[in-house]
Amino acid sequence: MNTMKESIWLARFDFRHVVRHILALLMMAVLYAYFFSDLMEGYLGKIQPVFDLFFLMYIFFMPSWTRSKESQIQKIDGDLYAAPTFLLFNQLPIKRKVIIFSRFISLYIPVIVGTVVALVLTYIWSDAFKDALSTGGIVVLTIFWTGIALASCSAYATMETGERITKLRMVTSFIWLILIGGALFLLMKDVFKTGILKWSVFFTSDHPFIMLVLAIVIPTLSTWWAYRHALKQMNKMDYM
C-alpha cells in the first residue's frame, strides 16, 4: 500500500506535464473519432487497411503525446537510451519499484482517457457502429482496446528505464516490426477476410466474455513482464 501511495506521489511530477498536454490529447481523440465515425460504415462493409493503420497509430502513439521532453525516451550517451526524468529519480533515495510504478501510472491514466474518449465518440457519431454493437458491446470493446493500449504502454515504460540500443539492433527491430505488421495485415486481409478493428467489433458482439477476459489478461501480463524487465534493467544497467 505504501509503495502505491509513494508511486502516485512521484507520478504527480509527470502529471503536471500531462495536464498541460491533456487538451491536445482530447483534441486528437475528437479528431480521430470524427475520422473513424465518418469512415466506419464503409469500413465495416469491406476491408480498408488504411483505417486499421490509422487506428493502430492512434492507439500505439498516444503515450508520446502526453510526455514532456524530459520524460520521453532519448539518447543519453553512446548507445544508452532512457528518459531523463527517470535518470533523475534514479539518483534520489527512492525505491526502484516505486520509480517503475510511477512510470506506469503517469502513462496509463492519459492513455485510458484517450482510448475511451475516441471509441465512445466514434460510437455516438456512427450509426453503423451502433448497428454493429449494443451499448454493452461498446463498453466491452472499449475495455478491450484500452487493455491493448496499456499493454503497449508497459513496453514504453520499460524503455524509459534505459536500454542499450545499437544501430544493428535498431535496424533489426525495424525489420521485425515491418515483417510482423505485414504478416498481420496479410493474415487479416487474405485469410480471415476482415480488418483488425472490424474483427474485434464482431468478435465482441459474439463473444463479449472472452473479450473481457483478454482485456484483463493482456495488460496484466504485459505490466507484470514490463515491471520485472525494468527492475532487471535497473539492477544491471550502468547509467554513468
N, C-alpha and C positions, 0 to 999 in steps of 0.2 A: 504493500500500500504506500509506504514512504517513497519507494522507488518511483511509482507512478506520479505521486504528488511533485516530487523533485523534477521529474521529466516534463510535466506540464509547466512548472515554473520556468524551466530552462527554455522550453519551446516558445515562451512568451517573447523572447528576444527576436525570434523569426516572425512571430505574429505581427509585430509592428510593421514589418515589410509586407506581410501577407495582406493586412488591412489596406495598405496603400494600393495594392495591385488587385484587390478583390473586385473593384468596379470594372477593371479591364477584363477580368475573368468572366464576370457576369455578362458583359457586353459580347465577349466571344461566344459564350453559351447561347445567348439570344440570337446572334447572327448564324451560328451553326444550326440552331433549332429551326430558324426560318428556312435555311437552305435545305435541311433534311425534310421538313414538312412539305416544302414545295415539290420535292422530287420523290416523296415516299410512295405515291400511288403508282408511278411508273416503275420504281424500284421493286415493289412487291409483286409487280406483274411480270417482270423479266429480269435477267441478270444484268447488273450495272456495276462493274468492278470499280469505276471511279467513285461511286457512292461509298463503297466499303473502304476505299483508300482514304477518303476524307474523314470518314467516321473513325477509323483507327488512328489517323493522325491526331484527331481531336482527343481521343482517349489517352494516347500514349505521350503526347507532348504537353499536356496540361501542367505537369509539375514545374516545368521551366517557366511558365507564365507567372507564377506567384513567388518566385525566388529572387531575392536580391542578388546583386553581383557577387557579394561576399559569400553567399550560400550556394552558388552554382559551382558545379564541378569545373575545374580549370587546371591548367598546367602549373605546377608549383616549382618543380626543379627537375631537370633531366626528363626521365620517363615517369615521374610521380605526378599523378592527377588526384586532386582532392578538393574539398570545399574549404576555403579559408576560415569560415566560421567554425567548422569542425576542428580545425587545427588550433584555433584559439581556445576552444573549450577543452581540448585535449591537454593543453598546457596548464590548466587550472586543476585544483584538487577536487575534481568531480568524478564520481564513479563512472566507469566506462559504460555500463549498461544504462545508466541514466542519460548519458550523451546519445547513445544509439536510439533509445526510446523517444527522446526529444526530437530526433530527426524524423522518425516515423510520424509522430503527432503533427509536426509542422507541415508535413507533406500530405498526410491523409485527409485532414479536415478540408482544405480548399478543393482537393480533388473530389471528395464526396459531394461538396456543394456544386461544383461544375458539372459533374456527371448527372446528378439528379435534375438540376435546372434544365439542361439541354434535352434530356429524354422526356421529361414531363411536358415541357413546352412543345416539343415535337408532337407529342400525343394530343395535346389540346388543340393544336393548329391543323392537324392532319386527320381528315375524315377516314381516309384509307387505313391509317394506323388504328383508329378507333374500331373500324370494322374487323380488323385482324385480331385485336386483343381486347379483352374486357378490362375494366378498371383494375381488378385484381391482377390480371395478366401484366399490365404495365408496371405495377408495383414490383412483381417478381422479376420482370425483365430489367427494371432499373436497379434492383438489388444485385442481380447477376453481373451487369456491366460495371457497376460500382466495384464489385469484387474483383473484376478483371483489371480495372484501373488501379486499384490498391495493390494488386499483385505486381503490376509494372512499377509502381511507386517504390515498392520494397527493394527492388533492384537498384533504383535510383538512389535510395537512401544508403544502400551498401557502398555504392561507388563514392559517395560523399566522404566516407571514412578513409578513402585512399586506395588507389590501385596503381600498380606498375604497368603502364601501357606502352609497349614498344611500337615502332612503326609496323613491324611484321604482324603483331597482334591486332593492331588497328585495322590493317588491310584484311587479315584473315576473318576478323569479326564482321567486317562489312560484307565480305563474300558470303559468309554463312547466313547473314541476315537476308541478303538478296535471294539465296537459294531456298531458305525456309519460307520466305514470303512468296516466292514463285511457286513452290510446291503446294503451299496452302491455297493459293489462287487457282492453280490447275485442279486441285482436288475438289474445291467447292464448285468451280465452273464446269468442269468436264465429267466429273464422277458423280457428285451429288446434285449437279444442275441447279445450284442456288447460290446466294451470297452469304457472307458471314453474318451480318446483322439479320438478314432475311431468315436464315436458318434458325437463329436464336429466337426470333419472333414466333415462328410457327412451332418450334420445339417447346417454347414456353407455354403456348396455347394448349398443346397436347400433354405435356409433362411438367407442370409447374413445380411439383415437389422435387423432382430431380434437379431442376434449375436452382431451386433454393439451396439444396444440399451442395451443389457445385459452388454457389455464391458464397457459402461459408467455408468450404474445404479449401478452395483455391487460394484466397487471400490469407487464410490461416497458415497453410503450409508454406506459402511463399514468404510470409513475415517471419515464421519460425526459422526457415533456411537463411533468410537475409540477416536476422539477428545473430545467428551462430557464425555466419561467414564474416560479418562485420567485426564481431568480437575476436575472431581468429586473426583477422587482418590487423586489428589494433595491437594484438599481442606480439605479432611478428614484424610489423612494419617499422622501419626506421624513418621517422619523419624529419630528421635533421639533414 
